[in-house]
Amino acid sequence: MATLSEAIGGTLFNRIPGFSLDLYLFPGVEYRVPEMSKNESLTPETVKFYEATTDVIVPRRCIDGRADPDSKLGPQMPGGSILPALLVSIYTDTALDEGSLVRDFQKLTQNRYGLGIHTDTHKHGDASGCGFADNLIKIVKTAQGKEAEIKEIVLGLDSGIDSELLGTILATAFIKIGKFDVSKIKLSGDLLIGVAVDLGSNEEVLVGEHEEQAVFINFKEGVTFHTNMANEAGTPAFNLDYWAVSEDAGVLGVNDNNFKLGATLALAVATEMVLVEQKGKSRLPIYVNK
Ligand SMILES: [Zn+2]
């Protein structure tokens, strides 16, 4: 099992004398979330990280907390295989269009990396049912417009990463995010999902409503969130498997570990802002699984 330092590019941490990430690894912890109960007193509720083993060959899933009863439980990232393609565009300052998707998805397929996206049972119009795919431009714009707030949120996570180092990681990512012209995003919504399906992506069809209670960021390699089990337990959550993002983006030539991690975290927080807070719901707690 890889440690967090390996997952995000070990050499980074070896340069810091006396700093060992392994000290921060507590597998199998349960995360306690304070919530107001019906009688208004503060009682802890448990949002558990239900682990499922997975692999890079299993089709990607979105971070969406809703279940697909037939899910193959592949690694999760915003929009499934859409996120690595977006990271390439931002990193190289080039268009996200049909041509770039053909190029990137072919590379992933050649590496036997599983492609995946999703819709849902009540999609309509130009919307695909995937909030990330439908709001791609809005999410990047939110990351650009809320840089300070996003940095504060990420620096406040129990990530086990030295805060000075994490500051550098975020700064590296925001240089490229800030410079990226969102008009380079040529595809979103139903069109984007359609192209992804044509290129061989597995399609999950998610059921039910958004009732996520937390956001997990998982660094534990070979592991993902058992979305169906969490739904059965009544504690659905968003989950992002960073180790798999790092793999996919690496295959696509995004090899700057600082950019990869910083941009993924920034876009994940921006996604929560757009899909949860901008829809009038309260900010969800973010927990790191490592
Ligand atoms: Zn989605």
Residues whose N, C-alpha, C, O or C-beta is under 5 A from the ligand:
A	BS01	ZN	C62 D64 G79 C130 G131 F132
